[in-house]
Amino acid sequence: MGLRTLPARIYHLAEAANWPSIRRSGLLSTTALLDQAGVRGKERERIERSQRLEHLVLPNGVQVRDQKPLPARALAACLVGMQPSEWYGLINAQVFFWLDMDRLNRQRLACGSRPQVVLVIDAERLVARYDERIALSRINSGNARRRPARRGRCTFVPYREWVNSGWLSETEGLGRCPRARNHPPAELTVAGDATDIMNCVIEVHRLKPGELLRSP
């Protein structure tokens, strides 16, 4: 990975049960999935604004993963300028991509025995379509265990800002010591949805229970 450039390929890990929905509607954030499934009221508030302790199946059959690595107490200790409910809402409104295979495989292991699908994405095509809604994070924003990193809204650095000035806005916003400008991002996010993601897909890999993605 060069200075403030993305790798040619990035990855999205999805529940195999959601593959028909992805082919039909693209990748949707949890917020967009709840809209699609017609989930409202207190149930929606519970799913979207608090820690999900269990893997869920929505009324339309689409599955939503748990958030066991994001306990509210741990978040309260590491958040800057936000409450845990706001952090849950923030990450639930985004679609997430991994920038390296090792991180993807760690998430795959956390999914246990459930079959998974890996979408290998052409990063250049994704940026061409979603430039203004893309952000980068240097941390795994979905994990607050084991000495969690400080985080807040500025954790997600808009793509063009990251290209031009690296992690400057994040370090200033969180009051951290400056990060090296070439410190690699851990995640890429697209706000809301990526409805035409299939136009960016290079490969699709179906992973059986326990199977990891391997290099070609």
C-alpha positions in Angstrom: 0.0 0.0 0.0 1.5 3.3 -1.0 1.3 6.7 0.8 -2.4 7.4 1.3 -3.5 5.1 -1.4 -5.8 2.1 -1.2 -4.9 -1.5 -2.1 -6.2 -2.6 -5.5 -8.5 -5.1 -3.8 -10.6 -4.7 -0.7 -13.0 -7.2 1.0 -16.5 -7.4 2.4 -17.6 -10.4 4.5 -21.3 -11.2 4.4 -23.6 -13.9 5.8 -24.2 -16.5 3.1 -27.9 -16.3 3.9 -27.8 -12.6 2.8 -26.4 -13.4 -0.6 -29.7 -13.3 -2.5 -30.5 -9.9 -0.9 -27.0 -8.6 -1.9 -27.4 -9.7 -5.5 -30.8 -8.0 -5.6 -30.3 -4.8 -3.5 -26.5 -4.5 -3.1 -24.9 -3.9 0.3 -27.0 -2.1 2.9 -26.0 -0.7 6.3 -27.9 -2.1 9.3 -29.9 1.1 9.3 -30.9 0.6 5.7 -31.6 -3.1 6.3 -34.0 -2.1 9.1 -35.7 0.3 6.8 -36.1 -2.4 4.2 -37.5 -4.9 6.7 -39.9 -2.4 8.1 -38.6 -2.6 11.7 -39.7 0.4 13.8 -40.3 1.6 17.3 -38.7 0.2 20.4 -37.4 -2.9 18.6 -35.6 -0.7 16.1 -34.2 1.5 18.9 -32.9 -1.6 20.6 -31.2 -3.0 17.5 -29.8 0.2 16.2 -28.8 2.2 19.3 -27.7 -0.4 21.8 -25.3 -3.4 21.8 -26.6 -6.4 19.9 -25.8 -9.4 22.0 -27.2 -11.9 19.6 -27.2 -12.6 15.9 -30.6 -11.5 14.5 -32.9 -12.6 11.7 -35.1 -9.7 10.5 -38.7 -10.2 9.5 -37.7 -10.4 5.8 -35.1 -13.2 6.5 -32.0 -11.0 6.2 -29.5 -11.6 9.0 -27.7 -8.9 11.2 -24.6 -9.8 13.2 -24.2 -9.4 16.9 -21.9 -6.7 18.4 -20.5 -8.7 21.3 -17.1 -6.9 21.0 -18.7 -3.5 21.7 -19.9 -3.4 25.3 -21.4 -0.1 26.3 -19.2 0.2 29.4 -16.0 -0.1 27.3 -17.3 2.4 24.8 -18.1 4.9 27.5 -14.5 4.8 28.6 -13.0 5.4 25.1 -15.5 7.6 23.3 -14.7 11.3 22.8 -17.7 13.7 22.5 -20.2 10.8 22.1 -22.4 8.5 24.1 -22.4 4.7 23.4 -25.9 4.9 21.8 -24.5 7.5 19.3 -21.6 5.2 18.4 -23.9 2.3 17.8 -26.0 4.5 15.6 -23.0 5.8 13.7 -21.5 2.4 12.8 -24.9 0.9 12.0 -25.4 3.5 9.4 -22.3 2.4 7.4 -21.2 -0.5 5.1 -17.8 -1.9 6.1 -14.9 -3.2 4.1 -11.6 -4.7 5.2 -8.4 -3.6 3.5 -6.5 -6.8 4.1 -7.2 -10.5 4.2 -5.9 -11.1 7.8 -8.5 -8.8 9.3 -11.2 -10.3 7.1 -10.2 -13.8 8.3 -10.3 -12.7 12.0 -13.9 -11.6 11.5 -14.7 -14.8 9.7 -13.5 -16.8 12.7 -15.8 -14.7 14.9 -18.7 -15.8 12.8 -18.3 -19.3 14.0 -20.0 -22.1 12.0 -22.2 -19.8 9.9 -21.4 -20.0 6.1 -20.0 -16.8 4.8 -19.6 -15.0 1.4 -16.5 -12.9 0.6 -16.9 -10.1 -2.0 -13.5 -9.1 -3.4 -14.0 -5.5 -4.5 -12.1 -3.4 -7.1 -11.2 -0.4 -4.9 -10.9 2.0 -7.9 -14.4 1.2 -9.1 -15.8 1.6 -5.6 -14.1 5.0 -5.2 -15.4 6.1 -8.6 -19.0 5.4 -7.5 -19.0 6.4 -3.8 -16.1 8.9 -3.4 -18.2 11.4 -1.4 -19.6 8.8 1.0 -16.3 6.9 1.7 -14.4 7.2 4.9 -11.3 5.5 6.3 -10.7 4.4 9.9 -7.3 3.4 11.3 -9.0 1.1 14.0 -11.5 -1.7 14.0 -14.4 0.4 15.0 -16.5 -2.6 15.9 -14.3 -3.8 18.7 -13.9 -2.1 22.1 -12.2 -4.9 24.0 -8.7 -5.1 25.4 -7.6 -1.5 25.9 -9.8 0.1 23.3 -8.5 2.9 21.2 -10.0 6.4 21.7 -12.7 7.1 19.1 -15.3 9.5 18.0 -17.0 10.9 14.9 -13.6 12.0 13.6 -12.4 8.4 13.7 -14.0 8.1 10.2 -11.9 10.3 8.0 -13.5 11.3 4.7 -11.7 9.7 1.8 -10.5 12.9 0.0 -9.4 14.4 3.4 -7.4 11.2 4.1 -5.8 11.4 0.6 -4.7 15.0 1.2 -3.8 15.0 4.9 -3.7 11.5 6.2 -5.0 11.2 9.8 -4.6 14.8 10.8 -8.3 15.5 11.4 -8.6 12.3 13.5 -5.5 13.1 15.7 -6.6 16.7 16.2 -10.2 15.7 17.0 -9.2 13.0 19.5 -6.3 14.9 21.1 -3.9 12.2 20.1 -0.2 12.3 19.2 0.1 12.6 15.4 0.0 9.4 13.5 2.4 8.8 10.6 0.7 10.0 7.4 1.3 6.6 5.9 -0.2 4.6 8.8 -2.4 2.1 7.0 -6.2 2.2 7.5 -8.0 -0.8 9.0 -11.4 -0.2 7.5 -13.1 1.5 4.7 -16.8 2.5 5.0 -19.5 3.7 2.7 -22.3 5.7 4.4 -25.8 4.3 4.0 -25.5 1.7 1.2 -23.7 0.5 -1.9 -26.6 -0.6 -4.0 -24.6 -1.2 -7.2 -21.8 -3.1 -5.4 -22.0 -6.0 -7.9 -20.5 -3.6 -10.5 -17.4 -3.4 -8.3 -17.1 -7.1 -7.5 -14.1 -9.0 -8.9 -14.6 -12.3 -7.2 -17.1 -14.0 -4.9 -15.9 -16.7 -2.5 -18.2 -19.0 -0.6 -16.7 -20.0 2.7 -17.9 -23.2 4.5 -18.1 -23.3 8.3 -14.5 -22.8 9.6 -13.1 -22.1 6.2 -10.9 -19.0 5.7 -10.1 -17.0 2.6 -6.8 -17.9 1.1 -4.4 -16.0 -1.2 -4.6 -17.1 -4.9 
